Amino acid sequence: MPIRPFQLSLRFILPLALVIGISALILLPMIDDLTQRWFLRDLDTRGQMVAASIREPLIDYVMLQDVDAMQELLERAAIDGHLLALGFCDVAGNLRYRSRALPHQVNCLGAAPSAMRVSEVSLAQDENSLGKLLLVQDTGFIQRRSDEFRFYLSAVFLLMFLVISALVVWIAHWSWLGWVSALKNLLRLETTSPTGRATPPEFRPLVGDLRAMLHQMQIERRVQQHSPQSWTPQKLRSLLHDELAGDEVLVVSNREPYIHEQGEHGIVVRRPASGLVTAVEPVMRACSGTWIAHGSGSADRATVDAHDRVQVPPARPAYTLRRVWLSSEEEQGYYYGFSNEGLWPLCHIAHVRPVFRTADWEQYVAVNQRFADAVIAEANTDDPVVLVQDYHFALLPRMVRERLPKATIIMFWHIPWPNPESFGICPWREELLEGLLGNTLLGFHTPFHCKNFLETVDRYLETRIEHEASTISYSGELTQVEPYPISIAWPESETGLDVLQCRKELRESLNLPEDHRVALGVDRLDYTKGIVERFQAVDRLLELRPELIGRFSLLQIAAPSRSSLDEYQNLEARVRKLAHEINQRYANPVAPPIILRIEYYDADQLATCYRAADICLVTSLHDGMNLVAKEFIAARDDELGVLILSQFTGAARELHEALIINPYHIEQGAQALYRALTMPAAEQRERMRSMRTLVRDFNVYRWAGLMLLDAARLRRRHRVTEKIHLHSRHPLRRAV
């Protein structure tokens, strides 16, 4: 065997030996203790059975004081394999009767030689104590059996190590040979071909490109796998500069990151309550570029220039916001109609029927074209990087691709993707899928959503799908489908807000006692967020634990959303009614069980609430990721607080230390609330510390960085492919 594969094998064998050795050191004492407890329990059980079998005659002989019969009875009972002898002590503590094998060291006080165990069974007649029966058992066999078991278990560990090591060495040997052979075939063009002829000079630049791509992919893989904590705005800027060669970045979304409103004292700037804005806006701060969005504020037109652009953020401008204007009819059909009455319930499967109208679809197509035209107008090159956000623009990638075929189009679908059967409800399913396959890269929150999308495309379109590579080939174009769990921007410094001060301020603002326990819910007022189920869990908790009435409240912050739609109006009415009923049912002079606030809270207000709450409740019935959970974790630098998280959120696949519940199971929600309220501080810190590490390392810059790294890789592959096509069409062009 070559030395190199053996050296590579040692990298696996040595850690394997360490793991198996540590496992043996940990498991052997545990198993030894467990087996001893089993054997002792077995001895006790056998002793109890013997005592039960002789109980009646024993009581009779004691009452009759028949010494001979008692002696014979004890001798017969002592025949059991591990039962050495028996004795009987009267109520005065005197050893009245004993079998011949009873050691003299044994007395009624429980003394016994080593390797022996004395069990006592009390005897009584008509509630009058007669004494106790002593059972002396041999425990020496336990140590012998434990030694044998330890020997065989050690042999099993050693055999496992030898077998796995042999397999590792064998696999490493053949993998090394195959890898070297493949690498030689890949790079042979650098010098000579297999036949010994010199490589044509026109192909040598391709070899350099291929080697550079391999080298860069190795660097990217190391960065992605080994240093997630290094993802910062500075690194993201460096990534754009190094990997995308300063290419322009365009973001497209329906919701704008900053809204200008006409207030009583002039124009005010507001950030909308949106998970998309929370995630993408820090990325744009880091990357610069242009964000194209619908201008919906009452003062938006007054703040843009002649080209409908405004620099944001207002305090420290870092990128350009380009606003697109929509008429009320367009907004009603494209946004409220097709997007939110059709696609939103279709993808969330939250027991609300999707509604599809031809008029809404026509507006959806027209608005997608409007935004595609804005992208083309803002693009200064023929190959920009376009980041398309969310389900409002499923058709836009194909529209941009037709005008800018060299563009790298990345789309992130912020909501779940349903199974093929559910998506088949949509009358324009093929058109939507064709639009999405105009992307170079299509991202979802979880691998499960990616799988659903691949199966949906396979069901409704004629394509070639490579499931292992997660790629779809359609009309000669390739779309990569990957999971990118979205996150938040980790605070660069401490908030400066004292937790105790936040707790005091929140409770004073709500007229609550200082020691009042508060759970927090922060959501848009949407039927997918499980607000009704959350209230029902609180109702059940107080029903089961009435001692919490007046000591615990849920503060529910529900930002108004899509209030012109019937479903959302009905939801608001139901939420208000249920909160009122629960507050009436558990009325008390201290505090209502549910404090409902249907209004907008800004970032500072939410930060105070996050730090002041004892519990954060996220009970979505279906959610792509849910960033409220991560915002709560990021705010808790005191490492206290408990997160209760729905199993139907993408965040539940990452935040395993949260209390994961099924929000449809009301009792389970109530039990989780009670467990959170009674959880010790030490356990809270352990759970929160682990979740904070994950959210800090896997932040929004990493989310964006991984997408941009993949985009850069795909751009390089496209350029190499173009060179290959060019050389194949003009083989003598470079030589000339």
N, C-alpha and C positions, 0 to 999 in steps of 0.2 A: 504493500500500500504506500502511495506517496506520503511524504511527511506532512505536507500542507493540509490534506483532509484530516489527518490525525490531530493536528494542532487545532483545526476548527472543531473537531469532535470534542476536544478537551473543554472548549468553551461551554459545551452543553453538559458534559459528563461531570465536571467539577461542581457546577451549581446543583445538578441533579443529586450528586452524592451529598452535598450540603443539605438540600431540602429533605432527602430521605433520612439522613442522620438526625436532623433536628426533629423531624416527624417521629422517628423512633424514640428519641429522648423524651418527647412530650407524651406520645401515646402509650409507651410501655408502662410508666408509672400509673397513668390513668386507668389502663386496662387491668393492671395488677390490682389496683384498689377496687375496681369494679368487680373483678372475679372474687376477691376476698369477701366483698359485701354480699355477692350472690351466694357463696358457700355458707357464710354465717347465717344468712336468711334461710338457707335450706336446712341448716342444723336446727335453727329455731323452729321451723315448720315441722320437722320430723319430731322434735322434742314435744311440741304441742300435741301432735298426733298421738304419741305414746302416752302422754299425760291424760289425754281425753279417753284413750282406750281402757285405762286402768282406774279411772276416776271413781266410778261407782263401787267396785269391790274394795278399793283403797279406803273410801269413807266408811264402808261397813266394817272393815278390819280395825280401823282406828277406833271406831265406836266400841267394838267388842274387845279391843286391846289384845287381839290374837296375834302374838309375836311370830309364831311359826308360819301362819298363813301369810302374814305381812312379809316375812323374809322370803318365802317362796314366790310371792307376787313380784317383789322387787327384782329377784334374780331372773325370772322369766322376762320381765320387761327390759332388762339390760342386755338381752341378746342382740338388739339392733346394732348394725355394723359400727357406727360412730358414737354410740351411746355406751360409755365405759361403766357407769354405775349410777345408782339412785339412792337417795336418802330421804328421810322424813323428819322435819323439825316441828316440835309442838309450838304452841302459842308463846311459851316462855323462852323460846330460842334454844331448846335442848335438842340434840340429835337423838331421836328416839329409835329410829329404825334405819338400817343401812344394808346395801348389798355388800358382798364380800370384797368386791373390787374397788370399793370407795376409798380413795386415798385419805390418809389420816390428816393431811393438811387441809382438807375440805371441812369447813364448819358452817354453821348457820348464818354467819355474818358475810358469806360470799367469798371467803378466801379460797384460792385454788392454785395448784402448781402451774408453771408455764406450759404452754401447748395444750391447756385444758380450758374449757368454758363451762361455767355453772349458770344454769337457767333455773328460775324459780317459778312455781305455779301454786297459787293460793288455793286452799281447800276450805269449804264452808258447808255447814249443814243447817238449813233453816235460818240463814243469815247469821249463824254463829260460827266464828272462825275456829277451825280445827288445827290449823298450822299451814305448813307449806311443803311442797314436794321439791326436792333438789334433783336436777338432772345434770350429770357431769358428762361432757362431750369431748371427744378427741378432736383438737383443731390442728394437730401436726400435719395431717394429710393436706390441709389447705396450702401450706407453704410448699410442700412437695409438688402439688399440682400447679401452683403458680410458677415455680421454677421451670417445670416442663413446658408450660404454656409460653413463658417468656423466651425460652430457648427456641421453640418452633416459630414464634412470631418474628424473632430476630432473623431466623433463617429465611422466612418469607420476604422480609425487607431486603435482605442481601440478594436473594434470588431475583427480586424485582429490579434491583439496581443493576445486576449483571445482564439480565435480559434486555432492559431498556438501553443500557450502555452499548450492548452489541448492536441493537437496532440503530442507534444513533450513529455509531461508527460506520455501519454499512450504508446507511442513507447518505451520510456526509461524503463517503467515498464516491458513490455513484453520482450524487448531485454535483460534486466538484468536477468530475470528469465531464458531465453534460454541460455545466456552466462554462467551463474553459473552452469546450468545443464550440458552443454557440457564440461565445465572445470572439473567438478567432474568426469564425465565419462572418461575423458582423463587421469586424475591423480589418479584415484581410485586404480590403481595397486600398488601405493606406500605403502598402508597399507593392505586393504582387498578388496575382490571382492564384488559385489552386494549380493551374497549369504552368505557373512560372512566368507568365507574361506580365509585363508591367501594366499597372492600372492606367487606363486612359486618363489624361490630365483633366478632361472636362468633368470627370466624376469625383475628383479629389475634394472639391469644396463640399460635396455632399457628405463625405466621410467626416470632415471637420464638424459639420452641422450635427450629424448624428452623435458624435462623441460629446459635443457640447451639451446636447439635449440629455444624454445619459448622465453626464456629470451634474447638470443642474437638477435633474430629477432626484439624484441621490441627496443633494443638498436640501431640497424641499422636503424630502421624506424625513430627514434627520430633524429639520426645523419643526415639522408638524408633529412628530412623535415624541421628541425628547425635550422640547423647550416651549410648551404651551404658555408658560407664565411670562414669556418674553414678548407677547403680543401687546403692543402699545400703539398709540397714534403715530409716534415717530417711526416705528417699524413698518406701519402700514404705508406711510409716505415713502419710506425707503423702498418698500416692495414695489410700489407703483413706479418709482424712478428707475429701479434696477431691472425689474421683470417686465414691465410694460413700456419701458423706454420713454417715459413721459407722455404716453398716449392719453388723450382726453377721456374723461369718465363722465357719462351722462346717466342720471338716475331718473326713472319715470315712475310716478305713483299718482293715485287719485288724490290722496290727502297731502296737503302741503305741510311742511315742518313748522312754518310760522304763519299765523293768521293776523292780519291787521284789522282791528275792529274800531268803529267810531264810538268813543265813549263820551261821558258827560264833560270831561275836561280835555278832550282831544283824542288823538289816535292812540290806542293801546295795542300792544303785541301780545298774543297768546299762543302757547304751544298746545295743540290738541291732545286729548287723552287717547293715544293710539299706540298699540304695541309696535306697529310698523315704524312710526316716527321715533319711538324710543330706541329702536334697534338701528335704524339706518342713519339718523341724523348725526350721531357721533362719527360714523364712518365718513360722511361727507365733510365733517370738520377736519378729519385727518387727510382726506384725499383731495379736497377742493373739487373743481369741476362745476357742473350745472345740474340742478335738480328741476325737472319739469313736472308741474302739478297743477291741479285745478284750483284756480283762485276763487275762494268761496267767502272771504271776509268782506264785511261791509265797507272797509276802507282799503281793500287790496288794490283797486284800480288807482287810487289816489297816491299810492306809494311806489308804483313801478315807473320805469322810464319809458321812452317812446317805443322800445322793443319788448315791453312787458316784462322787464327784468328788474330785480331788486337784490342787493347784496345782503346776505344774512350770515350769522346772527346779527341782530341790530347793534349789540354792544361791541363785538369784535368780528367783523365780517370775514368769513373764511371761504365762502363759495357763493355761487349765483343761483337765485331762485327764479325760474322762468314760469310765469303763470299762463295757463290756458283758460279762456273764458267759455262757459257753457250757458246756454239758455235754460230757463226753467223746464221746458219740454224735454231738452236733451238730458238734463240731470234726472228728471223724473223717470225717463225711460231707461237710460243707461245705468244709472247708479241705483235708484230706489227700485226700479222695475227688474231688469234682467239680472243685475249683479246681486241685489240683496233680497229680492223675492224669489229669484231663481237659483243662482249658483250657490249662494250662502247656505240655505237649508239643504240643497242637494248634496253639498260636500260635508256638511256637519252631521247629517242623519240624526237630527235632534227632535224627531217626531213632529215637525212642522212641514206641511206639504209645500214643495216648490211650485211656483206659479210661472208659467212661460207664456208670453204673448208675442205675436209677430211684430207688433209696433215697438215693443221694448227691444227686441232683437235688432231691429233696423237702427234704432238709436244707438245701441251698443256697437254695431259695426261702424256707424258714422263717427262716434266719439273716438273709437280706437284709431280710425284713420286720421282724425284731427290730431291726436297725440303723436301718431307716427310721423305726420308732416312736421310737427314741432321738433321731433328728434332729428329729422333730416335737416331742418333749417338750422338747428343749433350745432350740428356736427361740422367741425372745421376740417376734417379729413375724411377719407373714404373708408377708414377702418377704425372707428371709435370703439370704445368699450361701453356697451349700453347695459345698465342694470335695470331690469324691469321688475316692478314690485307688485305682486298680488294678482288676484283673480279678476280684477277690473279690466285687465289688458291681455286676455288670452289670445286675441287676434293680432295684437301689435307686432310681435316678433316676426311673423311671416310678412307683414306689410313693410317693415323696415328692411328685412332681408331682400325683398324684391328691388328696393332702391339702393341699398348699400350691401351688396353681396359679400364684401370683405369684412364687414363689421363683426365683432365678437359680441354676441347678444347673450346675456346671462339673465335668466328669470328666476326669481324665488317666489314660490307659491306659499303664502303665509298661512293658509288654512289647510285642513286635512284634504287628502284626495280619497274619494270613496271607492268602493269595489266596483267592478265593471257593470254588475247588474243595476246598481243604484245610479251610476252615471248614465246608463242607457236610457233613463227617463228623459234626458234632455233632447229636444227635437233637433238641435243643431250640434250634436255630439261630434260628428266627423269634422265640421268646420272648426270647432274649438280645438280638437286634437291637431289638425293640420296647422293651425296658428301656433300652437305650443311647440310643434316640431320645427318651427322656424328658428328656435333657439340653438345656440351653440352649446349652452350648458343650462340645464333645468334642475333647480334645487328644491328639495322638500325638507321638512323637519326631521323625518325619521325614515329608516329603511323600509318600514311597513308601508308608508305612503308611496315611496318609490316603487315598491313591488306592485301596489295597486295600480299605479299609472302604467307600468309596463304591461300588465295584464289587460288594462283597458285598451291600450293601443293595439295590442295583439288581437283583441276581440273585434274591433271596429275598423281597423285600417289594414291595408296590405303593406306590410313593412318587413324588414329583416331586423330581428332583435337578437342581440348578443347578451344573454342574461348574466353571464359571468363578468363581462366587461361593463354591463349596464349601459349599453349604447343602442340607439335606434337609428337605422338607416332608412330614410324616406326621400324619394325623389332625388336621389344622388347626394343627399346631405346627411350629415351625421349629427345626432344630438346625444350628448352625454347626460345621463340622469343620475344624480348623486344626492345623498342626504347631507344637509348642513344644519345641525341643530343651532338655532338662533339664540342669542344671549343679549346681555346688556353691557354697557360701558362701566367697568369697575371704577368706583370713585378713586381718583388719583391721590386724594388726601382725605384725612378724617373730616367728617362733616362739621365738626365743631359744636354739634348739638349734644348736650348732656342728656343721657337717657333719663335720669331722674327728673330733670327739668322738663323734658318732653312729656313724661308720664304726668307730672303735675299740671302742665298747661292743658293737655288733652282732657283730663278729668275735670279741671275747673271749667273749661269751655262747655263741657257736657253736663255740668252740675252733678258730678259723681264723687263719691268718697275717694280718698287717696288710695285706699287698699282695694278698690273695686277692680275685679278682673274683667278685662276687655279682650274680646276677639274681634278681628278686623277682616272685612271683606271689601275689596277694591275691584270694581268691574265696570264695564259699560253695561247699561241696562239692556241686556240681550238674553234671549231665551236659551242660548247655548251655555250660559255661565252658571246655571244651576242655583240661582238665587232663591227660588221657591224651595228647592230641596234643602238648601242651607237653613232657611227659616224653619222648615219642618224638623230638621235635626236639633235645632235649639229648643223647639217646642217639646220634642221627645226627651231631651236632656233634663229639662226642668220638671217634666212629668215624673221621670225616674228618680231625679235628685232634687226634691223640693227644697233642700237646705241651701241650694244655690240661688234661689229666688231673692232678689235684692242684693246679691253679691256678684253677679255676672251679667254682662250685656254683650250683644253683638252690635258693633258699629258697622253698618253697611253703607259704603259710599258707592253710589250707582250713577255714573255719568250718563246723562240723557243721550240717546242714540236713535237715529232713524225714526224719530217720534211721529213722522207723518204716515208711517205704515201701520195698518190695522193690528198686525201681530204684536208690534211693539207697544201700541196704545193699550191693547188688552193685557199685555204683560205688566205694564206699569200699574194698571188698575188692580190686577191680581196681587202684585207685590205689596201695594199699599194696604189692600184689604187684609191680607194675611198678617202683615206686621201689626195692624190695629187689633186683629182678633187675638193674636198671641199676647200682646201687651195688656189687653183687657183680661185675658184669662189668668195672667200672673201679675196682676196689678199689685203694686206695693209702694210705700211712701219713699223708697230710696231711689230706685231707677227702673226704667222699663227694660224688659229683656232685649228688645230690638230697637236700636236707634237708627232710623232710616234717613239718609241724606241723598236725595236725588238731585245732585248738583255737581258742578265741576270743582275739583280740587287741583291746585297747581302743584308743581314738583316739591316746593318747600313744605306745603301743608301735608302732602303724602309722606314726606320724609319724617315729619314729626309723628304722624300716625303710625308709621312702620316701627319707629323706635319706642313708641309708648305702648304698643299693644303687647299682650301676652301671647296671643295666638294670631296667625294669619290663615284664613280659610280660603282655599281655592277649590271649588267644587264643580268645575266645568263638566257638562255632560259630554262634550266633545270639543277638543281644542288642539290647534296645531302645536303650540308650545306652551304658552302662557308666561309672560314676562313679569307679572305681578309677583309670582313666587320668587323669582330671582332678585327682583328689586327689594323685597322684604329681607332676603338673606344678605344682600349687599349692605343694607342699612343697619344690620345688627352687629356692629363691631364690638358690642358687649358680649357677644356669643350666647345670648339668651333669647328666649322666644321659641315657639313651636310652630312648624309649618304643617298644616293638614292639606293634603294634595290629592286631587282626583286621579284615579288610575287611567282616566281617559284623556289626560293631557300629555303632550310630548315631553314636558318637564319630568313626568313621573318615570320616564325611562333613564333619566340622569340623576335625579335627586332621590336616591334610594333611602336616605336617612330621614326623609319626611314621613309623616304618618299617612300611608297610602290607603285611600278608601274608595269604595264604590258609592258615588253620590246618590244613586237610586235606592241604596239600602239605608233607610233613615236611621234604624237602630245602630248600624255601624258608624254612621256619622256622629250620633250622640255619644257612643262609646269612645270614639276618637277625641271628641271634645273633652270628655271627662278625663281621659288619660292625659291629654295635654294640660289640663288645669292642675293635675296632681303630679305631673312629671317633675322629678328632682332636678335641681339646678345643674348637678354634675352631668346628668344624662342630656339635658338641653345643650350644654356646652359641647359635649362630645359630638352630638348630631350636627349642631350648627357649625362647629369648626370644620367638619368634613365637607359640608355643603358649601361653605364659604370658600374653601380651597378650590373646589371644582368650578364654582361660578367665576372666581377671580382668574383662574388659569384659562378656562374655556369661555372667554369673553367675546363681545361683539366684534372686536378687531380680529380675533382669530376666525370667527365666522366669515367675515368679509375677506380676510387674508387667504383662507383656504379656497374660497371661490375664485379669487383673483389669481392665485397660484395655478389653479386648474385652468383658468382662462388663458393665462400666459403659456402654459404647456400646450393647450390646444392651438393657440396662435402660432407657436413655433412649429407644431406639426403641420399646420396648414401651409406655412411658408416653405417648409421642406418639400411638401407634396407639390407645391407650385413649381419649385425648382426642378423636381424630378420630371414633371410634365413638360416643362420647358426644354430640358435636355433631351427628353425622349422625342420631342418634335423637331429639335434642331441639334442633332448630335455633333455637328461640326462647327456650331456657331462660336463656341469659346475658342476653339483652335484657330479659326479664322481671325 
